[in-house]
Amino acid sequence: MAKWNPMALKLVMWVMGVLIVAGSGLGFIGGTFFPFDQYFGVTASVAGVAFGAGLMIAGFDPIANVSWVRALILYAILQVVYQLFAYISIGRFDLIAFLIALIAGAVLIAIYPNKPELLLTGTMKMPSSGMARSKM
């Protein structure tokens, strides 16, 4: 099973990117009638398309693009929380969005080869300071 993990990781990243791009693209229709996002100087559908496209591009080499893997896991967590909140507060629940987010997030966490990299820790080091000193 482990030999399929790199391909599965790429596939999950790419499929989620396609789904987010398609869903955001269809969001243009609703945004035409109710452009609430544009009151803040942004267009949520455009942001969603850009995010999905970034996921697809990062999906070619997810190991080298761990920040995008983290972003997709964060998206999955936020989608699950949003669906639960919407169900509790207004009685609206999208089972498909909930399941896709839950499955994608769980699969990414399960098959990512270097799990400690997924955690944001304060141990990230600055690049070599030799160049910084030479410019002084």
N, C-alpha and C positions, 0 to 999 in steps of 0.2 A: 504494500500500500504506500510506503514512503516514497517509492520512485514516482508515483503519480502526483505527489503533493505540489511540486513546482508548477505542473500543468494546471492542477485544480486551483491553485492560488491565482494564477493568471486568469483563468476562466471566471472565477468569482469576481475579481476586480473588473474584468471587461464586461461581464453580464450586468453587474450593478451599475456600471457607467452607462451602458446602453439604456437600462431602465430609467435611470435618473434623467438622462438627456431626453428620452421620449416623454416621460411624465412632465418634465419642465417645459418641453416644447408645447405640449397640449395645454399647459398652464397659461400660455399666451392668450388663449381664448377667453378664459375667465378674467385675466388681467385687462382685457380690452373693455370689459363692462364695469369692473370694479378695480381700478388701479390703485389700491391702497398702498402697495409697496412703493409706488412712485412718489408718494408724498414725502418720502425720506430720501429721494434722489437716487433710488436704485430700482432695478427691475428684477424681481425675484426669479422669474422664468429665465432670464439671461444668466443670472448667477447659477441657477441649477444646471443649465446647459454647460456652462464653463466648468462647474464642479464635476459633472458626469464625464465630460471630455477629458479632464485631468485624470480621472480615475482610469479611463480607457488607456490613455497614454502611459500612465504609471503601471498599468497591468502588463505591459511588455516586459518589465523587470521590477516586480514588486519588492524584491529583496533590496535593491538599490534605492527604492522609493518608499522607505518605511513610513515617512510622514503621511503619504497618501493612504497607506494601509491603516494607520492610526485614524486618519480623517474618516475613512469608511466605517471603521468600528465605532467612532463617535457618532456618525450619522445613524448607524443601526441602533445604538443605545437611545439617542434622542427620538428616533421614530417609535421605538417601543414605548418609551415614557409618554410621548405625545398621544399615542393611541390609547393608552391606559387612562391618561388624564381626560381625553375627549370623551371616553366612554363613561367615566365617573361623573364628569361635569355636565355634559349635554346629551349623553346617551348615544353618541355616534362612535362607531368602531369599524375600522376597515381591516378585516381579517387578513386579506391578501398582503397589504402593506406590513402588517404586524408580523406575519409569518416569514415574509421575504427578509425583513430586517433581522428578525431573530435568527433565522437560518444562516444568512450571510455573515452576520457578526460572529456567531458561534463557530462557523466553519473557518473563518479567517483566524480566529484565536487558536483553534485546534490544529490547523495545518501550518501556521507560520513557523518556519524552521528555527528562528532565533527569538523565542518569546520574551526574554529580558529586554530586547530592543524595542518591543512594543510599549514598554513602560517608560514614561517620561521621568527620568531621574536627573538629579542635579550634578551628575558626573560627566556631563559633556565638556570636553576640553576645547580650548581655543586652538586654532591652527598655530603652527610654529610662529613664535614671536620674533624670529630672526629677521624676517622681512620688515616687520614694523620698526625694529631698531635701526635697520639700514636706511630707512627713509628719514630718520630724525636728523 
